[in-house]
Amino acid sequence: MKKHTLQGSKRDVKKIKPDSLRREGLIPATVYGKKVTSESLSLKLSDFIKVYGEAHETGLVELVIDGGMKPVLIHHVQKDPVKDSILHVEFHQVDLKEKVHANVPLVVTGEAPAVAQKIGVVLSLLSEVEVEALPTDLPEKLDVDVSGLAEVGQELKVSDINVPSAVTILTDLAVIVVRVGELVSKAAEEQAAADAAVAEAASAEGAEAATPGVESAPDAAGTEKKPDEEKKAEGK
């Protein structure tokens, strides 16, 4: 596993406000963990972005604070919903001898014969799985090999993912990860839309033909009632 190191400094939350830190290119952070005292920190934004891009949430980071080192995982990154800028970071300090839970991203590898032969398309239905392992054994990603998928309808489940012996998957093994769906070309989609339009038009025409014009209703004797003018003419 690649080693990631990040420098941090203790932060006095009463004296140093988050906005003033951000103006100086720093970000506020917190480190907490089991049987440890939580600490407020400040980090150089550019350094954190580099480490986060490599370690993500599963890479073990050596957080150096005032000469001391804490082994941590990046637990949560709070971002501005509009600017997408980083506002705050939470680190989880871990015990290197105690297993932890983490979500590991899934990466589709290989080429499915169904795709190569243009009879299907691989649909990714799951992006990550929860695992348990020692912090030093956490994988940065897990590969999902689709090179054996040759027919529409074939699928791979969580149980089909190969994981290191030191890693245990906690996600339900029956959950589907990828499936081969039927390939629908653009031409086929356009033809289906055209067929639907023709069928709708035909249905509308049939409905009009089934609705006759309004006519005079016959009287109880079955004879059609005549206008008053015709009755007067017949009486002359």
C-alpha positions in Angstrom: 0.0 0.0 0.0 1.3 3.5 -0.9 2.3 5.7 2.0 0.4 9.0 2.3 1.6 11.7 4.6 -0.2 15.0 5.5 0.9 17.8 7.7 -1.5 19.5 10.1 -1.5 22.0 13.0 -3.6 22.3 16.1 -6.3 24.9 15.8 -7.8 27.0 18.6 -11.5 27.2 17.6 -12.1 30.1 19.9 -9.4 32.3 18.3 -9.2 31.2 14.7 -12.4 31.2 12.6 -12.8 28.9 9.6 -13.3 31.8 7.1 -10.0 33.4 8.1 -8.3 30.0 7.5 -9.8 29.6 4.1 -8.6 33.1 3.1 -5.1 32.0 3.8 -5.3 28.8 1.7 -6.0 26.5 4.7 -9.0 24.4 5.7 -10.4 23.5 9.1 -10.4 19.8 10.1 -11.2 17.5 13.0 -9.6 14.2 14.0 -11.4 11.7 16.2 -11.4 8.0 17.0 -12.1 5.3 19.5 -10.5 6.0 22.9 -8.8 9.2 21.7 -9.5 12.8 22.3 -10.9 14.8 19.4 -8.7 17.6 18.1 -9.4 20.6 15.8 -6.8 21.1 13.1 -5.9 23.3 10.2 -4.4 21.9 6.9 -2.9 23.4 3.8 -5.7 23.0 1.2 -3.4 22.2 -1.7 -1.7 19.4 0.3 -5.0 17.9 1.3 -6.3 17.9 -2.3 -3.3 16.0 -3.5 -3.4 13.4 -0.8 -7.2 13.0 -1.1 -6.9 12.4 -4.8 -4.6 9.5 -4.1 -5.9 8.0 -0.9 -9.6 8.7 -1.1 -11.5 7.2 1.9 -9.6 3.9 2.1 -6.0 4.8 1.9 -4.2 5.0 5.2 -2.8 8.5 5.9 -0.1 9.4 8.3 -1.3 12.7 9.8 1.6 14.6 11.3 0.6 17.1 14.0 3.3 19.1 15.8 5.8 16.4 15.5 3.5 13.5 16.4 1.9 11.0 14.0 -1.6 9.7 13.9 -2.7 6.9 11.5 -6.0 8.1 10.0 -8.6 7.5 7.3 -10.3 10.4 5.5 -13.8 9.9 6.8 -15.8 12.9 5.4 -15.2 15.9 3.2 -17.7 18.7 3.5 -18.1 20.8 0.4 -19.8 24.0 -0.5 -23.0 23.0 -2.4 -22.6 25.8 -4.9 -18.9 26.3 -5.4 -17.9 22.7 -4.7 -15.0 24.0 -2.6 -13.8 22.1 0.4 -15.1 23.5 3.7 -14.1 21.0 6.3 -12.5 17.6 6.7 -13.1 14.8 9.2 -10.3 12.2 9.9 -10.9 9.0 11.7 -7.9 7.9 13.8 -7.5 4.1 13.7 -5.7 1.4 15.6 -3.5 -0.4 13.2 -4.2 -3.7 15.0 -8.0 -3.3 15.0 -10.1 -4.0 11.9 -12.3 -1.2 10.5 -15.2 -0.9 8.1 -14.9 1.1 4.9 -16.6 1.5 1.5 -14.3 0.5 -1.3 -15.0 1.6 -4.9 -15.6 -1.0 -7.7 -13.8 -0.7 -11.0 -15.0 -2.6 -14.1 -12.1 -4.2 -16.0 -11.8 -6.2 -19.2 -14.1 -6.3 -22.2 -17.3 -8.3 -22.3 -17.7 -10.4 -25.4 -21.3 -9.3 -25.6 -20.1 -5.7 -26.0 -17.3 -6.7 -28.5 -19.9 -8.5 -30.6 -22.3 -5.6 -30.3 -25.2 -7.7 -28.9 -25.3 -6.1 -25.5 -24.1 -3.4 -23.1 -22.7 -3.8 -19.6 -24.8 -2.0 -17.0 -23.0 -1.1 -13.7 -25.5 -1.4 -10.9 -23.2 -1.1 -7.9 -20.4 1.4 -7.4 -18.9 0.3 -4.1 -19.0 -2.4 -1.4 -18.5 -2.3 2.4 -15.5 -4.3 3.6 -13.8 -5.1 6.9 -10.0 -5.3 7.2 -7.1 -3.9 9.2 -6.3 -0.3 8.1 -3.1 -1.4 6.4 -5.0 -4.1 4.4 -7.8 -1.9 3.0 -7.7 -2.0 -0.8 -8.0 1.3 -2.6 -10.4 -0.4 -5.1 -11.7 -3.8 -6.1 -11.8 -4.9 -9.8 -14.8 -6.4 -11.4 -13.8 -8.5 -14.4 -16.5 -8.6 -17.1 -14.5 -10.6 -19.7 -16.7 -13.6 -19.1 -20.0 -11.9 -20.0 -21.0 -13.1 -23.5 -24.8 -13.1 -23.5 -27.6 -10.7 -22.7 -28.9 -11.3 -19.2 -25.6 -12.6 -17.8 -24.6 -10.8 -14.5 -22.0 -10.7 -11.8 -22.9 -10.5 -8.1 -20.9 -9.3 -5.1 -20.0 -12.9 -4.4 -18.1 -13.0 -7.8 -15.7 -10.3 -6.7 -12.2 -11.5 -6.0 -10.8 -9.9 -2.8 -7.6 -10.4 -0.8 -7.7 -13.0 1.9 -7.3 -10.3 4.6 -10.4 -8.5 3.4 -14.0 -9.5 4.2 -16.9 -8.1 2.2 -19.9 -7.0 4.4 -22.2 -6.1 1.5 -24.9 -8.7 0.7 -23.2 -11.2 -1.6 -26.4 -11.7 -3.6 -26.5 -8.0 -4.8 -25.9 -7.7 -8.5 -22.9 -5.6 -9.5 -23.1 -5.6 -13.3 -25.5 -7.1 -15.9 -25.5 -7.4 -19.6 -28.5 -5.5 -21.0 -29.9 -5.7 -24.5 -28.2 -3.3 -27.0 -30.6 -0.8 -28.4 -29.2 1.2 -31.3 -30.2 4.8 -32.1 -31.8 3.7 -35.3 -33.9 1.1 -33.4 -35.0 3.7 -30.9 -36.0 6.1 -33.8 -37.9 3.3 -35.5 -39.7 2.4 -32.3 -40.7 6.0 -31.8 -42.0 6.2 -35.4 -44.0 3.0 -35.0 -45.5 4.3 -31.8 -46.6 7.5 -33.5 -48.2 5.6 -36.4 -50.1 3.4 -33.9 -51.3 6.4 -32.0 -52.5 8.1 -35.2 -54.4 5.0 -36.3 -56.0 4.7 -32.9 -57.2 8.3 -33.0 -58.7 7.8 -36.5 -60.5 4.7 -35.3 -62.0 6.6 -32.4 -63.3 9.4 -34.7 -64.9 6.8 -37.0 -66.7 5.2 -34.1 -68.3 8.5 -33.0 -71.2 9.3 -35.5 -72.7 12.8 -35.9 -75.6 13.9 -33.7 -79.0 13.0 -35.2 -82.7 13.4 -34.2 -83.7 10.6 -31.8 -86.7 8.5 -32.8 -89.9 8.8 -30.7 -91.4 6.0 -28.7 -93.2 4.6 -31.7 -90.0 4.3 -33.6 -90.8 7.2 -36.0 -88.6 10.2 -36.2 -90.0 13.4 -34.8 -90.4 16.2 -37.4 -89.8 19.9 -37.0 -92.9 22.1 -36.3 -92.7 23.6 -39.8 -93.1 20.2 -41.4 -96.1 19.3 -39.2 -97.8 22.5 -40.2 -97.3 21.9 -43.9 -98.8 18.4 -43.6 -101.9 19.8 -41.8 -102.7 22.2 -44.7 
